[in-house]
Amino acid sequence: MRNLNNKTAQFSEKISFIDAEGIKCRLDINLKDGRFSMSGSRAGSCGQILDDIKPKTPAQFELLYYWKKYHLNDMKPGTSKQMEALEKKGIKEYNKAVKYLKSINLYDIDGKKYGHAWYYKDLPPMFIFKLEQLVGKIRKEEEEKEKEEEEENKDRISKLMEEEGIDEDEREACEAFLEASNHKDLENFSDSYQGKFEDDVDFAKDLAFQIGDINKNMNWPHNCINWEEAAEQLMIDYFSQDGFYFRYI
């Protein structure tokens, strides 16, 4: 039976999604021994970047709400009642918080003075279950989005191949060409494409033999070529992607 007790259940997940501004966000979510925490990274910023993320879907909105409301639930400077009163007023600065709580007789609740200790804020019932649901939903949304983008990209490449009269058996090479270069079309693909090879050395050897610079039957010392260095120099004019090689045009 699943452990749904917030104080004893263990949960640790890393998820990523694209927000409303098209920026990839990565979140680290943890619940251990009743303590909930979240952190993330986005566009070079990391840590408590909650306010930087622009949620796109209801599931993203809800997960960020959980982050804002329950992060470090065992390290609140006031009781639940004190914190709720301050949240309603949007007060975060300590001196202003103390002044306001005193004005509404909430500064000292049964000996629990605001700012004098860390207080535990109870997580809502079924919190761990809801957390798992949200993470699962966001992952599903991202998977569906990736599939849609893959299909759209596949259709786009098919159209470009048709325009240039490129055979379907060269689809992978076309995909590699578009991914590795700055080209938006396949106009220069045929002139640029060199073939598929195991590595730079394999490509360098093949090219040398193809253009007749090397005789396959030559003997020592003419067959003692430093192919690593030869390949390094050759690749100044070529580039590769997923084993497919192309010439800069």
Secondary structure, DSSP 4 states (H G I P E B T S, - for coil): -----TTT--EEEEEEEE-TTS-EEEEEEEEETTEEEEEEEETTEEES-GGG----SHHHHHHHHHHHHHTTTT-BSS-HHHHHHHHHHT--SHHHHHHHHHHTT-SEETTEETTSS-B--PPPTTHHHHHHHHHHHHHHHHHHHHHHHHHHHHHHHHHHHHHHT--GGGHHHHHHHHHHSS-SSSTTHHHHEEEE-SSHHHHHHHHHHHTTSS-TT--TTTT---HHHHHHHHTTSEEEETTEEEE--
